[in-house]
Amino acid sequence: MSDATRHLLAVDIGGSFTDVVLQAGDRRFTAKALTTPRAPEDGVMTGIAEVLEHAGLPAAAISLFILGTTLAANALIERKGARTALLATQGFRDVVEIGHENRYAQYDLAQDKPPPLVPRHLRFGVPERMNVRGEVLLPLDEDAVRALAPELRRHGIESVAVAFLHSYANPAHERRVRDLLQEMQPDLYITLSSDVCPEVREYERTSTACANAYVQPVVAGYLGRLGKRLAAVGLDCPSYLMTSGGAITSMALGAAQPIKLVESGPAGGAILARQVAQQCGIRKALSFDMGGTTAKVCFIDDYEPELSRSFEIGRMYRFMKGSGLPVRIPVIEMVEIGAGGGSIARVDALGRVLVGPESAVADPGPACFGRGGAHPTVTDADCVAAVLDPGRFASGKVTLQPALAEAAIDREVAGPLRCDAVHGAAAILEIVIENMANAARIHAVELGKTVEDYTMIAFGGAAPLHAAQLAARLGITRVIVPASASVGSALGFLWAPVAWQSLRSMHQRLEGLDGSAVDALLHEMEQEATEAVRRAAPASDALRRRRVAYMRYVGQGHEIMVDLPEGELSEERTAELRQRFESSYGALYGRVIPDLMVEVMSWSVTVGTAQPALQTATLPPDAATVRPQSRRRIFDAVASDWVEAGVFERATLAPGAGVIGPALVSEDQTTTVVPAGFVARQDALGHLRLERREPQA
């Protein structure tokens, strides 16, 4: 089937809205439906029905379906997963509670640690022991495992995590436990730490296994229900899931390791930003994704997002690192804060305006939705500032009620501040912009980036409203709002490759590295990853490969990611690997440590489908400035006054035509705010490019 006749469907389930994109040849149809948390498949089916109706296509015409979901993340954060047990090496069942014994807030004597997903009475020790080389020190006590079966049934256990010491080096004992449990309880979900996280670091590996086991029945049940609903309407085509690492995988692999789906939506957004950056020839891009619940920022250099192997879920303490549940999965590195359209604003006892992380989500939603929401949100502030068209919000599905927004802000923000509702709204917007700017600055420092050197790519329903102001706060002069920005993450799914990462821990010092052993391991991992990709995309021809070593100086606690040279690891290539490590280390930390030995802790091989050729988003020569279709008075928070802004329909803008701020560029699912001092022009692919021509006052 040619690209012109393929019909591709992507769905991203967010905290507030479910976004749907249908790419039917050269035509694109989008929809936003309110997310239905109690039965997420309802919102999905509503959105799919809408885009199919707009396109005039039956469900059977869909060639490919891709889904990204927050279901796994929400189950973990809200503690609404399955009843789970942990089987650990005898004497080590409390690893998930002890953690690292460090303090994430050094001087807070009352700090709390996140409680383990598996309570102590559901954690069981099993007599067995491997050493660090994978040699058996104590054989597995199979009778002890069999004796646990009645105990699991008595406690109503639905899912089991198995995490034994050094199983990354030899998974034989974990696999035998799985076989024994399946013989006795075939309907039991079983997660092996050697499958989901075959790496050193006992705490992180056990935590990852517990998290996967905790959400697996929930995700598997949801995918099963959704599959039946899709089949019932005639949608029977290859289906995929978006992973946190920016690739898509089969439903079967995603259901087996749902922990790898926790950041699927944000990952799709990063993929969109990467593609737009490549189309526009921008080698330094900062993706800014702001939806209804959160805002995400990701740095993209040379068309590749930053990648990481670690992630924390449900941080308890001001989003501070170390205060959440650690998982080790392939994930696109980004900072995520509770700053979305639905983020709730309030004034604390000290008279400070606070925004988020609590969100009104889809139900009841912001006060202006008129669905019972009582607390003021960022969307309410935008509504009072008059930058939103009440009749066009979310394609007209929600008719905004400015009076309700004004009343909520007056009651909970403006009243305590002793100002009017408009200035209360301005205070909310000022704080949410500064929260996002501060998160971006800190993230840039952590990664050794200079944020002013980047071009911002803004998407999500709320990002175009605030992108230019955020860019000005960060010293960024250029902003791109892609075509179909409001459903950007779902659109990114359509550009993601089918890929799988295989990873193993094998400690090696560069001095005396066993090249033949490492080459054999890399070959085994490449075969594993290739088979996973072939199962998900059997028709793919060319596959891409990336081999990586996780390296550090001897004695350090954490590694950095370094690409391996091509070919076998000869002595010459080992020397080249050290040079690459020192180059990466120096770029990140500003120095290298001479004469100190270097070691590799883990190795990975990622295999994926090749990226299709991209169109170039050319920007035509400057055309004449266009006249607005109408004008509207909006509140300018910078000037602290009402200003008159031109209102333009994005669909009618000709390529190259100039829009001078202050202005609003409207479309069905979002609005781009062009502040004073910015000029906006649309390129040949429909991306709206904003450039700051003069400094903000």
N, C-alpha and C positions, 0 to 999 in steps of 0.2 A: 504494500500500500504506500503510495507516495505521500510526502509531507502535506501536499495540497489537499489530500482527501482524508487525512487522519483527523480524528476528533478527540482531543485530549481534555480530560476533566481533572481538576485539582480542587481539593477542599482543605481548608485550614480551620480547625475548631479552636477559637480563642476564648478567653474568659468572658467576653461580652458579646462578641459577634462571631458567627461562622461565615467565613469568606469562601466564595465559590468562583472559579474561573473555568470557562469553557473556551478552548482554542479550536475553532473549526476552520481549518485551513488558514486563510489570511484574516478571518474574522474572529473577533474576541468578544465574549459576553461575560459579564460579571454580575454577581449578586451578593448581598449581605443579608443574612438572617440572624435574628437574635438567637444566641446560644441557649440550648435547653439543658441545663446541668443535670437534671434528674434522668433524662434519657437523651444523651447527645445525638443519637441517630435521628431524632425528630427534626432538629435544626438542620442537619445534613440533608435530609430528604426534602425539606422545604426549599433550601437553597438550590438543590439540584433540579427540582421541578421547575423553579423559576427560570434558570438559565436555559433549560431545554425548551421551555415554552417560548422564550425570546428568540432562540435560535431556530425554532421550528423543526426540531430534530426529535426522533424517538430515542429512548434510552439505549436501545439496541445499536444505535449508530456510534456509540462511544467506543473508541479504539483502546484507550488507556485511562486508568483511574489511579490517582495518587492522593493519599490521605495523610495529613499531619494533625496530631491531636495533643491536647494538654491533659488528656485523661490520666496518664500515668503520673504526671507531675502533680495534678490536683489530688489524686488519691494519696500521694505521699505527704503533701503539705497539709491536707485536711485530715489525715490519719483515717481514711475510709477504705483501706485495702482489705485483703483476705486475712483470715485467722492463720497465722504463720508460725512455724516452729523452726528452730535452728539446731542442727546437729554439728557439733564441733569436736575437735580432738579433746579427749578427757583432760580436764584441768584448764581449758581455755574457752569455756562457754561465755565468760564475762568480758571477752575482748571488745565487744560492741559497746559495753558500758564504760570500761576503763579508758578506751581511746588512747590518746597520746599523753594523758595526764598533764596537759598544758592548759594555760589560761588564755582565752582569746581576748579578754579585757583585763589587762594586768592589774588594775587598781580597783576593780569592782568586786567587793567582797561578797556580794549577793548574786553574782551571775549564775544563771542556770544553764545546764547542758541539755541539748535535745534528748529526750528519752528515746531509748532504742525502739525500733519497730517491733522487735520481739521481746516480750517481757521475760523476766528471769525464769519463771516457772515453766515457760515453753522453750527453754534452751537446755539441750541435753548433751552430756559428754559421752563420747564413744571411745573405748580403748583402741588406739592405733597410733602409729607415729612414723613419719618420714623424716629424713634429715634434709639439709639444704641441697644436697646433690640428688635427691630423689631416691635414696636407698632406704629400704625398709628397716627401721629400728625395732618396731613392734608391729606384728601382723594385725590386721583388722579382726576384731572380735565379732564375727558374723552373728553369733547367738545373741550378743548384746543388741545388735541392730534389730534382729527379729523380735526381741523382747520389747522394743519400743513401739511396735505397730499397735498393740492394744492401747497404749498410752496416748498415741496420736489420735486414735479414734475416740477415746474418752474425752479428749479436749476439743473435739470437733475441728481438727486441723484440716485446712483445705490445701495448704501449700507448705513445702519444706525447703529450707536452704541448707546445703551441706557445704561446710567450709573447714577443711582440715589443714593442719600445718604443712607448709611446703608442697601443697598439692599442685602448684604451678610447675614444679619440677617433675612430679610424677602423679598423675591424676587417678591411678589405678584404684586406690581405696575409695575415693569419691564415686567413681563409676560403679564399683561393686555395690556400694550402699544404694545407689539409684536402682540397680537391677533387683536387689533384694526387696526394696520398698515397693517397686512396681509389681512384683510378683504377689505381694500381700494386699496392696491397695492400688489397683490399676487406675483409679480415677484421681489419684493424688498428683498435684503439680509438684515437680521437683526441679530445683535450681542448683547446679554445681558451680562453686566459685571458680573451678578450673575452666569452666566454659565461658562465663561472663566476664571474668577478670583474671586471666592466667599470669599474674604478676606478683612480685614481692610486695611487702607491706600488708601485714596480716589484718590490721584494723580496717583499712580501706577495702581490701578484698572481701572480708566478711560483711562489711556494711553494704557493699555493692550486691553481693549475693542475697542478703536479706531484703534489700529494696526490690530486687527483681522478683523474688518469690512473693513479696507482699502485694505487688501490683499485677502479677501474671494472670491470676484468675479473673480479675476485674477487666483487664484489657482483652483477654481471650474471649470473655463473655460478650463484651461490647462488639468486638470485631465479628463474632458469630452472628449477633443480632443484626448488625449492619449488613453483613453479607446476605442474609435472608431477605432483608428489605430491598436491597439492590437487585437481587435476583427476581424478586416479585414484580419489579417494574420493568424487567427485561434488560437490565444493565449487567451483561455477562461478558466481561473482557478482562485482560490481565490487570491485576490490582497490586499496588505497591504502597509501602509506608515510608514516610520521610524520617530519617534518623537525625540525631543531634549533631552528627559529624558532617552534615551537608550532603548526604547521598541518600538514594532511595534503595530499599530492599524489599524482598518478598514479604507477603503477609505472614507466611509460615515462620520465617526467621524473625520477623518483628514480634510475633506473638510469643516465640520462645524466649526472646531477650527484650522484653518491653522496656527495660530500664534505659535502653539506647534510644528511646523515643521521647524522653522527658523534655528535650529542648527542640523538638522537631519544627514547631512553628517559627521560632526565632532563627533557626538554621536556614529555613527556606528564605527568610528575608535577607540573610547574608548572601545567599546564592544569587538572589535578584540583584543586590547591590554590586556583586562581583560582575555580573553580566552587563549591567548598565555602565559600570566603570570601563569595561572592555569595549563596549560599543562606542563610548565617548573618548576613548584613549586616555583615561585618567589613571595614572599609576599609583596615586595615593588617595584612597577614598575612605571616608568615615560614614558607615551606614547608621542611620538614625530611624529606628522603628518605634513608633508610638501608636499603640492601639487603645483599647478601652480599659485595660487593666495595668499594663506595665509599659515601660520604655526601655529599649535595648540599644546599645551602642557597640559597634564592632569596627576595628581597624582592618583595612584591606590594602596590602602592599603588593605591587606587581601582579594584581588580579588574583591574589590568593588571600583569603581570610586567615587571621591568626587561629591556630589550632591548639588544643590542649588535651591532656589525658585525665584531668581531674575537674570535679564539679561539686558544688554543695547545694543541697536541697533544703529549703525551709529554714534559712538563717533566722535565728531568734532575736538577735541583738543588733539592731540598727544596720542590718545587712553586713555585719562585720565578719570577715573571713575567720573560719574556725568555729562559728556558732551554729552551723548547720550539719546535716548528715552528709558525710563524704561519699561520693561514688566515683569510680574510675572507669570512664567510658570515653570513646572518641567524641569530642565536642568542639564546636566552633567557639573560640574564646571571645566572650563579650561580657559587658557589664549590664546587669538588668536591675532596674529599680521600680518601686511601686509608684509610677508616675504616668498614669494613663488618663484617658478622658473620664473614666469613672472613679478616679482616685478622690477620696473624701478629704475635704478641707475642714479644719477646726482651729480654734484658738485655745492655747493651753493656759495654765494658771499664771504663767509669766507674761502673758499677753503676746506670745509669738504665734504667727500663723504657721500651721503645719499642714502638709499635703501628703497623703498616703502614709504607709503602704496599703491601708485598708481601701477596698474598692466596693462600689455599689454594684459592680458586675452587671449582668443583663437583667436580673430580677432582684430587687425592683428597679435598679438602674438609677441614673441621676434624677434629681427632683424635676427637671424640665421634661422628663419623659411622661410624667403624669401617670406613673404606674405604682405610686405609693412611696417612692423614694423621698425621704425627709431630709437627708443630709446634703449639703452643697458639695459639688464636685467641680473638676476642671471643666467639664462640658457645660455645667451651669455658668461658670465664669465666662466662657466663650459666648454663651447665649446672651448673657447680660451685656457683654461688650459688643454685641450685634455683628460678630464676624460669621455667625451661622445663619443660614436661611432656614427658618423654622419649618417651612413646608417641604424642603428637599433633603432633610437629614436622613441618612441611610436609605437613599432612593425613595424617600417619602413614606417609609414603613413606620416611622415615628414622627408624629407632628409635635414639635417642641413647643413648650408653653413658657415663654420668658417670664411671665408673672410668677410662676411657681419657682423658677430659678432665683428670681430676685428676692422672693420671700425667704427662701432657704438661706441665701447668703446674708440677707439682712439679719436674720435670726441668729445664726451661728458664727458669723465672721464680722460683718460690718457693725452689728450691735456692740459686741465686746470691744471693738476697735474705735467705736464712737465716730463712725464715718458713714457715708451713704453706701448703698449696695453696689454702685458702679466702682467706687474706689475699693470696696471689699473684694469685688471680682478682680480688679487690677492687682491687689495684694496676692490673691491666690495664684494668678498667672505669673507674677514676679517670682514667687517662691518655687513654683514647679519648674520654671525655666532655670533658676539657679540650682535647684536640686539636680537637674539633668546635666547642667554645665559642670557642676562639681564632680559628678560621677565620671563624666568624660575626661576631665582633667586628671583625676586620680588614675583612671585606667591608662591614660597616655603615659603618665609617669612610671607606672608599673611595667609598661612594655617598652620604655625608652623612646617614646614617640614625641614629636613636636606637633601638637594638634593644629597649629596655624597653617601647617604645610598641606593640609588635606582639603579635599572637596567633599562637602556633605551630600549624601544621597538619602533623601527623606521619603518615607513611605509608611503605610498604616493609616487608618482613618483619621487620627489626630495629628500626625507628624506635619503635614503640609501647613496646618494652622500655626505651628510654633517654630518651624525649622529656621526661618530667616532670623527670628529674634534670638534663637539659641546660637546660630552661627555667629551673629554679631557679638554675642557674649563671649564666645570662644576665640574670636579673632579670625574666623573663617570668612573668606570673601565670596565663595561660590557655593551655590546650593542647586542640586538637581532633584526635581520631583518627577519620577518616572511616569510614563503612561500607565494607567490602571493602578496608581499608587495605593489606593485605599485597600486593595486586596493583594498587596505586594508579596507577602509571604507565600500565599497560595500560588501566585504567578511564578515565584522562584522555584516551586516544586517541579514545574514543567521543564526547567533548565537543569535540574540536578542530575548527575550521572547515577547509574546503578553501580554501587561500589560496596566493598566489604574490607574491613581492616582485620588482619590477623596479627596478634601480638603475643610475645613470649618473653619471660624473664630468663636471661642466661648471663650471669656475671662474668665479665671479661675485662682484664686490664690490657690497655693497648700495648704495653710492654709485655711481650710473651703471649699475645693474642693467638688463640687456636683457630686459625682461619678456616680449616677444613670443617671443624665442628659448627662454626657459625654459618658457613656456606650451606651445610646440610640443613640446619635449622631454617635458614631463610628460604631454601627451596621447598621445604615442607610447608611453611607458612604461605608461600606463594601458591602452592597447589590448593591449599585449603581455601584461600580467598578467591582463587579463580573458580573453584567449584561452586562456591556460594553465589558468585556473580552469574555463572552459567545457569544455575538453577533459577535465578530471578529473571535473567534476560538471555534465554537460549539462542535468540536470533542475532545477538550482537557479534560483530566481526572483530574489529580492532579493540584491544583492551590496553589501558594504560597501567603502569606499575610505578609505585613509589616505595622505596625502602628507606627506613629511618632507624637511627640509633638514638637511644636516650642516654646522654652522657653527662659526666660531672668530673670534677677533680676529686681525687681520693680524699675521703674525710668529709665531704660536703653532704648535705641532707637531701638535695633535690637535683633533678637533671634538667638539661635542655635538649631540645629536639634537633638532630643534625641529620641531613640527608646523606645517605651512603653513596660512595662512588660506584659506578657501574662495574660489573664484573666480579670475579672472585676476590676475596680479601687477601691479596698477597701482601708482602712486606711493604711494597711500594704504595699500595692503596691504603694500607694502615697508616702510613705517614701522611698521606693526603687527608685521611679522616681526621687526624689530629689537627691539621691545618684548618680544616673546615670547622672543627669544634672551637678552636681559638678565635677564628673570625667571628663566629656566632656569639661566643661568650663575650668577646670584646665589644661587639655592637650592642649587646644587652646591658653589660655592666661597666663599660668604659675602660676596662683593663683586662689583662690576662695575668696568670700567675706562673712565672717562668720556673722551669725545673721541677714542677709538681706533676706527679703521675696522674694519668687520666684513665677512667674506667667507664665501661658501658654496663648499665643495669638491665636494660630491656631492648628488644628489637621488634620492629613491626614492618609488615608488608601490606600495602593497600593496593588493591586491584579494582579498576573501574572502567566503565565504558568511556569511549572517546567523546569529547565535546564537539557538537556540530558547529559548522561555520556560522559566524555571527554577522549580522548586518552592521554597517557603520552608521552611527548617528551623526550625520553631518549637520552643521549649523549654517544655514544660508547666510549670505551677507545681510548686514543690517537693513531691515525694511522700515518703512515709515511707522511711526507710532500710531497705534490704532485707537479709535475712540471707544469708550465704554458703552455697553448697552444700557446701563443705568448707573445710578449713584446711590450710595448708602452712607449714613453717618455711623462711624464706628469709634470705639474708644481706644485711643492710642496710649498704652500704658507708659511708653517712654516719655511722651509729651504730657501725660497726665491730663488729657483733654480730648474732647470729641473732635474728630477730623472727618472731612468728606473724602470717601474713597470711591474710585471707579469700580464697577462690577463688570467682569468680562466672562463670557461663556468659553470654557476651554475648548469645547468641540468646534468653535467657529474661528479660533485663532489660526491664522496662516503661518506656515514656517517662517521664522525670522522676524515676524512682527513684534514690535516692542511694546511692553506694558510698563509704565512708569508708576512706582509706588508713591503714595499709598493706594493700594488696589486690592481687590479680591478676584481671584480666578476661580469660578464656580464650576462644579460638575456634580453629578448625581450623588456620589458617595463621599465627597470630601470637598474642602475649599482650601486653596492656597492663598495665604496672606502674603502680599508683597508690601513690606513696610516702606516708609519714606527713605530714600537713599538707595533703594534697590531697583534694578531694571530686570524684567523677566522676558525671555524669548523662547519660543518653542522650536525644537529642532525637527529634522526630517522624520524621526521615529516617534514623535509626539512627546518626547521628554521636555519638561518645562525647566529652563535653566535660569536661575536667579543670580545676579551678580551685584555685589555692593559697589556702587560707584563713588560713594562719599561716606565718611565715618558717621556712625549714628550719634545723635546728640546725647 
